[in-house]
Amino acid sequence: METKMIKHHCGLVVEITAHDRATLENDLNTAEDIARTRAMQERRHGILVTQHNHTTYTVAVSRDVPYGETHEHRDKSERTQAAAPGCGC
């Protein structure tokens, strides 16, 4: 059974949960496109892709990343719930 999920958090963060590689890659690409569109509108921040575990990632427009860049980060904490980095909520 395939399980996939994309959640939007406050317009700046997209959470991805997928259990197979093809879905994960597709959803990450989609989320990065969403974040890139938002970042290009604001022209101030870049994109941060964070791996929280093997099935959960967040893609966020982040003030910690220079405009025009995409950075990857692996969350090494024991959390299984994705955080919302860079979220201005």
C-alpha positions in Angstrom: 0.0 0.0 0.0 1.4 3.4 -1.0 1.2 6.2 1.5 2.2 9.7 0.5 1.4 13.1 2.0 2.3 16.7 1.3 1.2 19.2 4.0 1.6 23.0 3.6 2.5 24.9 6.8 1.7 28.7 6.8 2.6 29.1 3.1 6.4 28.9 3.7 7.0 25.2 4.6 6.0 22.0 2.8 6.1 18.8 4.7 6.6 15.6 2.7 6.0 12.0 3.9 6.5 9.2 1.5 7.4 5.5 1.8 8.8 4.8 -1.6 11.7 6.4 -3.5 9.8 7.4 -6.6 7.0 9.2 -4.7 9.6 10.8 -2.4 11.6 12.2 -5.3 8.5 13.4 -7.1 7.1 15.1 -4.0 10.5 16.7 -3.1 10.7 18.2 -6.6 7.1 19.5 -6.4 7.8 21.0 -2.9 11.0 22.6 -4.1 9.1 24.1 -7.1 6.5 25.5 -4.6 9.2 27.0 -2.4 11.2 28.4 -5.3 8.1 30.2 -6.6 7.5 31.7 -3.1 11.2 32.6 -2.7 11.3 34.3 -6.1 8.3 36.4 -5.2 9.9 37.7 -2.0 13.5 37.8 -3.4 15.0 37.7 0.2 15.4 34.1 1.2 16.6 30.7 -0.2 15.3 27.2 0.2 16.1 24.7 3.0 15.4 21.0 2.5 15.6 19.1 5.8 15.5 15.3 6.1 13.9 14.5 9.5 13.9 10.7 9.0 13.8 8.2 6.0 10.3 9.1 5.1 9.8 12.7 6.3 11.2 15.9 4.9 10.4 19.6 5.0 11.1 22.1 2.2 11.0 25.7 3.4 11.7 29.2 2.3 14.3 30.1 5.0 16.0 33.3 6.1 19.0 31.2 6.9 19.7 30.5 3.2 20.8 33.2 0.8 18.4 34.1 -2.0 18.9 32.0 -5.1 20.4 29.0 -3.2 19.0 25.7 -2.0 20.7 24.1 1.1 20.2 20.5 2.3 20.2 19.6 6.0 19.9 16.3 7.8 18.1 16.6 11.2 20.2 14.3 13.5 17.9 14.7 16.5 15.6 11.9 17.6 12.5 13.8 16.5 10.1 12.0 14.2 7.8 14.9 13.8 8.9 17.5 11.2 9.6 21.0 12.4 8.7 24.1 10.5 12.1 25.9 10.0 11.9 29.5 8.8 8.2 29.6 9.4 6.9 33.1 10.3 3.7 31.9 11.9 
